[in-house]
Amino acid sequence: MIKAGPTYHRKSFGLKDLVQEDLSREYESSLISSIRQNGYSLEEAGITIKLAKAFGFCWGVDRAVSMAYETRKQFPDKQIWITNEIIHNPLVNENLRQMQIKFVPQDEQERKIFTEISEGDVVILPAFGASVDEMRLLEAKNCEIVDTTCPWVSRVWNRVDKYKKSDFTAIIHGKYKHEETIATSSRSQNYLIVQDLAEAEWVCNYILQGGDKNEFLHKFKSAVSQGFDPDTHLNRLGVANQTTMLKGETESIGKLIERTMLAKYGAQKLDQHFLSPGDTICDATQERQDAMQELFSEPLDLVVVIGGYNSSNTGHLHEMAVVQNITAYHIDGPDCIVADNSIRHKLPHQTTEAIQKPFLPPEGNLTIGLSAGASTPDQVIAGVIEKIFSLRQTQPN
């Protein structure tokens, strides 16, 4: 872990006033402000947009982006790096590149290459955080560190640190390739990452009934700590999570594991074998999920969810609409809506885009529910709305 000192920066440089004009110009939108003031609704050309009441940039994202802009002002003549995308939004990351902030390159196995970073360079840690190994490497290079890690992520780290000190295995509800989960698992002595309730149920069946250890290790080969032994490391468990997962699913996993340990060890010994996870789902993530659920009370013809394709919280908003059997599209910005009335979109749990044509019916009233993940600027949301309206205006009657 990097120790606090003159080259480690966890707080703002106090330059927000100097970068606010750039931030407002590049990310805010008068159209979105107007829709908020109009009860989160806008009607034009027979289309009614119903905007979720919580969407887009959260406090942690705003803080991370602002700190990155301030870093450029604070160190105008230094080479600045960032260890990963500052947030999962293409526009924001491209703007940082235009500011001559370099992204740490990766090899063919997606391993980061730190050899180009020199002593004295400035390195930004993104909102998702960085692994312990990465932080040690940067400390050894004597870099200036600007740490924008979201405080909600830090809360999870504190919890897995507690598990480590008490010799409990951390069961992490998350995606093992996600930067946040990688950073969280690096702070655990022993860990197992489960992506969903089905995987957690599989693990709990193993705990209660036993099974083939080799099958277990093959199934979770990319999601366990080095030297993991399911017959040893599943005896004392604490639950943690990637902060952008579905809160209800994290709670279900926690309750399932608690019931499992209760069944195996009994009520008197439960505290020796299970530690309650507490509430470590990000407030902004939950607010956006609640607002999406509220949208479903409206009569919607379709839903559009906006955010980076690798944004976990955006993907979960999309999944919520799919579960409701509403036609729903996950797009990353206005360019996904094409003038020929087609839409490029990401399917749930897929990595490639699909194309739907036609996207909108040529006539008739239409109500569209719209939300955006916590990394999506208002300006991107406004661009999508303008594209939708322009389609209806240009379609032949």
Protein Blocks (a to p, Z undefined) as FASTA:
>chain_A
ZZddfkbcfbdehlmmmmmmmmmmmmgcfklmmmmmnoopaceehiacdddfbecjdfkl
mmmmmmmmmmmmmmmmbccddfbdfbacfklmmmmmmnopacddddfkopacfklpcghi
acdddfkopafklmmmmmmnopacddfbdfklmmmmmmmmmmmmnopacdddddfkbmkl
mmmmmmpfbdcddfbfklmmmmmmmmmnopafklmmmmmmmmccehiafklmmmbccddd
dfkbcfklmmmmmmmmmmmmmmmnojklmmmmoccebjabdfklmmmmmmmmmmmmpccf
bdcddddfklmklmmmmmmmmmnopacdddfbjklpcfkopacdddehiabdcddddfbd
fbdcddddddddfkbcfklmmmmmmmmmmmmmmpcZZ
